[in-house]
Amino acid sequence: MKSILTEQQTAFFTQNGYIEFELGLDSAPLFEGVRKALSERLGVGQEKMGRKTAIEIYAAGRDVWRTVPSLHMLLLRKLSPIAQTLSGKRSLRFGCDQWIPAGYPWEKAGPSKDLFSIQGLALGLLIGAPQSPPTYRSHLGLLPLPSKPGNILFFRPNLILDWPELASNPSSDLYLAAYALPNAVYVQNPKDPSTNALKQFGYGFGDLLRNEFHPLIPYNN
């Protein structure tokens, strides 16, 4: 989905630091794919996922895009032109993602960049879980949730998010992803439960992200 944004859309993002798009995304199969990947990582059947705590699920929920093909296509192909336009960068790479289970015990508000062990994030996005009937409501605090299931909320990674409010408005799973600058760096972050996750790919703290594991997204004319 190659998209050219309107001047009004880019101006809104520039002024507010976030913008929501209604892209007709069916998030149900995406979320089902993530839950399947999580159950395999945790070594339990999907029907037994309820026995795992939100903290355990969050810890297993980093970089699920690597094992969910539909997410890979969405993030690296369909949404990348929007990400490039909003970030103002001709070239980006995919940085990371995080599954946020309902009930995760957030302590306080903060920017999404503080959740990850990557320095040089350029843009974040949130997708809400499909619900029937929808229970989303707009929150005029620090940042609203997507107003409808399947909508995508893009935001600057340094924008303060009220995580405790997001976690309860509504109480549902969320998918968070982030694009990074081409020269982004892997760093240690004690606040990140998955701060050592990239070491399995041969990374050390201070290393530049590599195309093999964090694909570079070419500029879309």
ChimeraX attribute file (.defattr): number of C-alpha atoms within 10 A of each C-alpha:
attribute: neighborCount
match mode: 1-to-1
recipient: residues
	/A:1	11
	/A:2	12
	/A:3	13
	/A:4	12
	/A:5	13
	/A:6	9
	/A:7	9
	/A:8	9
	/A:9	15
	/A:10	20
	/A:11	14
	/A:12	13
	/A:13	18
	/A:14	14
	/A:15	9
	/A:16	13
	/A:17	19
	/A:18	22
	/A:19	21
	/A:20	19
	/A:21	16
	/A:22	13
	/A:23	11
	/A:24	10
	/A:25	15
	/A:26	13
	/A:27	18
	/A:28	14
	/A:29	13
	/A:30	20
	/A:31	22
	/A:32	14
	/A:33	18
	/A:34	20
	/A:35	20
	/A:36	16
	/A:37	20
	/A:38	24
	/A:39	18
	/A:40	13
	/A:41	13
	/A:42	16
	/A:43	11
	/A:44	15
	/A:45	13
	/A:46	15
	/A:47	8
	/A:48	10
	/A:49	17
	/A:50	11
	/A:51	9
	/A:52	12
	/A:53	14
	/A:54	18
	/A:55	15
	/A:56	14
	/A:57	22
	/A:58	18
	/A:59	17
	/A:60	21
	/A:61	23
	/A:62	22
	/A:63	17
	/A:64	23
	/A:65	24
	/A:66	15
	/A:67	14
	/A:68	18
	/A:69	12
	/A:70	15
	/A:71	19
	/A:72	15
	/A:73	13
	/A:74	15
	/A:75	19
	/A:76	20
	/A:77	14
	/A:78	15
	/A:79	17
	/A:80	25
	/A:81	24
	/A:82	19
	/A:83	25
	/A:84	21
	/A:85	16
	/A:86	23
	/A:87	23
	/A:88	12
	/A:89	14
	/A:90	16
	/A:91	18
	/A:92	27
	/A:93	26
	/A:94	25
	/A:95	29
	/A:96	21
	/A:97	21
	/A:98	22
	/A:99	23
	/A:100	22
	/A:101	21
	/A:102	19
	/A:103	15
	/A:104	20
	/A:105	12
	/A:106	12
	/A:107	9
	/A:108	10
	/A:109	14
	/A:110	17
	/A:111	14
	/A:112	22
	/A:113	20
	/A:114	16
	/A:115	17
	/A:116	24
	/A:117	25
	/A:118	24
	/A:119	21
	/A:120	17
	/A:121	26
	/A:122	26
	/A:123	27
	/A:124	25
	/A:125	24
	/A:126	21
	/A:127	22
	/A:128	25
	/A:129	26
	/A:130	21
	/A:131	14
	/A:132	6
	/A:133	7
	/A:134	12
	/A:135	14
	/A:136	19
	/A:137	13
	/A:138	12
	/A:139	14
	/A:140	8
	/A:141	10
	/A:142	14
	/A:143	20
	/A:144	20
	/A:145	25
	/A:146	24
	/A:147	19
	/A:148	20
	/A:149	23
	/A:150	22
	/A:151	22
	/A:152	24
	/A:153	21
	/A:154	25
	/A:155	26
	/A:156	23
	/A:157	24
	/A:158	16
	/A:159	18
	/A:160	17
	/A:161	20
	/A:162	18
	/A:163	20
	/A:164	16
	/A:165	19
	/A:166	21
	/A:167	20
	/A:168	12
	/A:169	16
	/A:170	17
	/A:171	16
	/A:172	19
	/A:173	18
	/A:174	20
	/A:175	20
	/A:176	18
	/A:177	22
	/A:178	26
	/A:179	28
	/A:180	26
	/A:181	21
	/A:182	24
	/A:183	14
	/A:184	22
	/A:185	21
	/A:186	23
	/A:187	19
	/A:188	17
	/A:189	17
	/A:190	13
	/A:191	11
	/A:192	14
	/A:193	17
	/A:194	20
	/A:195	19
	/A:196	17
	/A:197	13
	/A:198	17
	/A:199	11
	/A:200	8
	/A:201	10
	/A:202	7
	/A:203	17
	/A:204	15
	/A:205	16
	/A:206	13
	/A:207	14
	/A:208	16
	/A:209	24
	/A:210	17
	/A:211	12
	/A:212	8
	/A:213	14
	/A:214	18
	/A:215	15
	/A:216	20
	/A:217	20
	/A:218	14
	/A:219	13
	/A:220	14
	/A:221	7
